Structures are given as C-alpha cells and as structure tokens.
Amino acid sequence: MTHPLIVQDVTKQYGDKTAVNRIGLQVKQGEIYGLLGANGAGKTTTMRMVLGLIYPDEGNILWNGQGYREELRSLMGYLPEERGLYPKVKISEQILYLAELKGMKRRDAEHSLKMWLERFEVPDYYNRKVEELSKGNQQKIQFIAAIIHNPEILILDEAFSGLDPVNVELLKKTVKGLRDEGKTILFSSHRMEHVEELCQNICMLHRSNTILQGNLKDIKASFPKERVVLETATSVEGLEKVLGVTSVNERLNGYELRIANPEAAQRILQYAMERSTVQRFQIMEPTLNEIFIQKVGSQHE
Ligand SMILES: Nc1ncnc2c1ncn2[C@@H]1O[C@H](COP(=O)(O)OP(=O)(O)OP(=O)(O)O)[C@@H](O)[C@H]1O
C-alpha cells in the first residue's frame, strides 16, 4: 500500500511554545485523511510543515518516500484557511500567474481554469475581479487556485467554510472525485459531519498533542453507546424513571434517550414493549461530533 505522505514524530516549537508535539500520520493514495482539533490545536502548523513552508524541529516528513525537494512545489496544492487572493486583480490574471509558478504552461492553465469555472457553474468569472464576488464564490476561486495544476497531494484547510449548502455539495463532490482519481488529501474541518462523510482515517489534535487517531469506524466502535432512539405506536409515559436512563427527549414519532450503561437499553425496550407497540428501537453509535466534544469540548481555548 502506498503512502505518498508520511509524517513521523514531528515537533515544532515557537520559542517556549510547542505548536505541534510528536505528531505522526500516514496518508494513502486515494484517501482523504481528516486532521481535527479545536482552535489552536496545531492543524495549520502541521499543514504548513507538510507543504514545506516551515521545517519541523524534530521528526521527519516523507513525500513519496523521500525528503523535501523543489519539485514538490508543483506536486502539491494548498487551500489555506486564510484566503489569499488579491481583491483588485482579475481572476484569470492571478490564477494563471499562480498556475505558471507551479510549472504549468500558459495555454494548459487557461484551459484548466476555464474547465473548472464551468464545473463550478461560474464561467463568466474569468474576467471579473475577486472583490466583485461573494465570499462563497471567492472560496470557489481559491479552491481552483489550489487544484488547477492537478497536484498529487492536496492540503485542504477548512475547504467548505463560507459556502452555502449547494456549494458545499459541489465542492464535496469535487473533493471525492479527486480522491477517486487517486489524489492524496489531507483535510481539516470543524464540521464533523463532513469528516464523517469523507474520511476513513483521522487524527485528532488537542493543544499540540494527538489525542485520538486511527480508523474512524474503529474509533466509534471503541466509544460507549449512550444514545437510544425509540419509536412507538402510542406515547409511553415514565421512560425517565427506567433505571440507567439519564435523559429523555421527545422527538418526531418517538424519543431519544441517554443511558448510563448498556443494560439500560434493554430495560427501555422491555418497558416500551409492555406499554405500546415498538416500531423502532436503535442503540446509536456516538457521532464524531459527540466524540470530539467529549475529548476536547470542555477544554476549548
Ligand atoms: N508563528 C507562530 N508563532 C508563535 N506561535 C504560533 C505560531 N503559529 C502558531 N502558533 C501557536 O501554535 C499553536 C497551534 O497553532 P495552529 O495555527 O497550528 O492551530 P490550528 O489547529 O490551525 O488552529 P485553528 O483551528 O484556530 O486554525 C497555537 O497555540 C498558536 O498560537
């Protein structure tokens, strides 16, 4: 199995401050790897090291099995969290300039830009200035800047921020398409549902350290199931009194309950069956959002 991107035990200090502490991760070809963490956790610092913009104090980074070299500049694409387009310059002018810096021929870059503007349903933006565009549409242009040169390794920092739901879907589809073409993608987001949809493997950082890492399904399975969904033909009174139930919320067609232990789930089922017809009973895995909040939520900076 090929891992075009390997980060080994990497540390980065800024004076006394450790921004990243002994982080390791491996991203496969054709994978979107999720890098998660609260504000200030160390995600951007990690991404900037992967891009070769800053150097680790300790540890190694390997790109296609080798150390940093100049050609990587054209093999990598970066969507930074802070957008960096010039408001007063025409979109075609700056995107083509950036593409040429990445080694593209002018004519190929023009062709690629037009193709992406079509795909993002904004073909008439070629001659527009960035400042004339809405924030969401500027984000689409910034995304094009990151991928126009067809990079093998993509670093996407909060790729969907500032987008409306339709454009989130458009970019999500694009990112999945790039994965299916065999790109190697490092992806950060604060929106856990996006990570759940796109990433098989994740690394969760907290205050510069790794606090959770691995296959997302395995991680979820390792957390206790504390939520039960119950739907019954008629209402069921007194569920909050069932031993081990910590809360009951009514919802459309039924209830969502929180439980303190696995036995409580069976008691809920029995209690409900004795009083009504059970139409749905499901013991839910925690969502990634719940896991994130449990791990770092109470300690946000
Ligand atoms: N150039 C720098 N000089 C000093 N400290 C820095 C520098 N860059 C980052 N840090 C510190 O390192 C830590 C990690 O920052 P980083 O930007 O990597 O976090 P992040 O996970 O990307 O956060 P966010 O989600 O807010 O973007 C923070 O405490 C930050 O203040």
The ligand as an SDF file (V2000), in Angstrom:
LIG
                    3D

 31 33  0  0  0  0  0  0  0  0999 V2000
    4.2420   31.7480   14.0700 N   0  0  0  0  0  0  0  0  0  0  0  0
    3.8740   31.4070   15.3140 C   0  0  0  0  0  0  0  0  0  0  0  0
    4.4740   31.9490   16.3870 N   0  0  0  0  0  0  0  0  0  0  0  0
    4.1100   31.6060   17.6440 C   0  0  0  0  0  0  0  0  0  0  0  0
    3.1460   30.7240   17.9350 N   0  0  0  0  0  0  0  0  0  0  0  0
    2.4930   30.1590   16.9130 C   0  0  0  0  0  0  0  0  0  0  0  0
    2.8110   30.4580   15.5490 C   0  0  0  0  0  0  0  0  0  0  0  0
    1.9970   29.7140   14.7450 N   0  0  0  0  0  0  0  0  0  0  0  0
    1.1980   29.0150   15.5750 C   0  0  0  0  0  0  0  0  0  0  0  0
    1.4910   29.2620   16.8730 N   0  0  0  0  0  0  0  0  0  0  0  0
    0.8280   28.6530   18.0390 C   0  0  0  0  0  0  0  0  0  0  0  0
    0.8510   27.2570   17.8850 O   0  0  0  0  0  0  0  0  0  0  0  0
   -0.4120   26.6940   18.2780 C   0  0  0  0  0  0  0  0  0  0  0  0
   -1.0250   25.9120   17.1200 C   0  0  0  0  0  0  0  0  0  0  0  0
   -1.4760   26.8280   16.1320 O   0  0  0  0  0  0  0  0  0  0  0  0
   -2.1580   26.3880   14.7530 P   0  0  0  0  0  0  0  0  0  0  0  0
   -2.3730   27.6250   13.9420 O   0  0  0  0  0  0  0  0  0  0  0  0
   -1.3620   25.3090   14.1380 O   0  0  0  0  0  0  0  0  0  0  0  0
   -3.5520   25.8130   15.2560 O   0  0  0  0  0  0  0  0  0  0  0  0
   -4.8270   25.3270   14.4200 P   0  0  0  0  0  0  0  0  0  0  0  0
   -5.1410   23.9630   14.9020 O   0  0  0  0  0  0  0  0  0  0  0  0
   -4.6200   25.5100   12.9760 O   0  0  0  0  0  0  0  0  0  0  0  0
   -5.9660   26.3250   14.9260 O   0  0  0  0  0  0  0  0  0  0  0  0
   -7.2380   26.9900   14.1400 P   0  0  0  0  0  0  0  0  0  0  0  0
   -8.2930   25.9530   14.0790 O   0  0  0  0  0  0  0  0  0  0  0  0
   -7.5960   28.1180   15.0660 O   0  0  0  0  0  0  0  0  0  0  0  0
   -6.7440   27.4500   12.8130 O   0  0  0  0  0  0  0  0  0  0  0  0
   -1.2530   27.8510   18.7860 C   0  0  0  0  0  0  0  0  0  0  0  0
   -1.1490   27.9090   20.1850 O   0  0  0  0  0  0  0  0  0  0  0  0
   -0.6280   29.0690   18.1400 C   0  0  0  0  0  0  0  0  0  0  0  0
   -0.8010   30.1950   18.9520 O   0  0  0  0  0  0  0  0  0  0  0  0
  1  2  1  0
  2  3  1  0
  2  7  2  0
  3  4  2  0
  4  5  1  0
  5  6  2  0
  6  7  1  0
  6 10  1  0
  7  8  1  0
  8  9  2  0
  9 10  1  0
 10 11  1  0
 11 12  1  0
 11 30  1  0
 12 13  1  0
 13 14  1  0
 13 28  1  0
 14 15  1  0
 15 16  1  0
 16 17  2  0
 16 18  1  0
 16 19  1  0
 19 20  1  0
 20 21  2  0
 20 22  1  0
 20 23  1  0
 23 24  1  0
 24 25  2  0
 24 26  1  0
 24 27  1  0
 28 29  1  0
 28 30  1  0
 30 31  1  0
M  END
$$$$
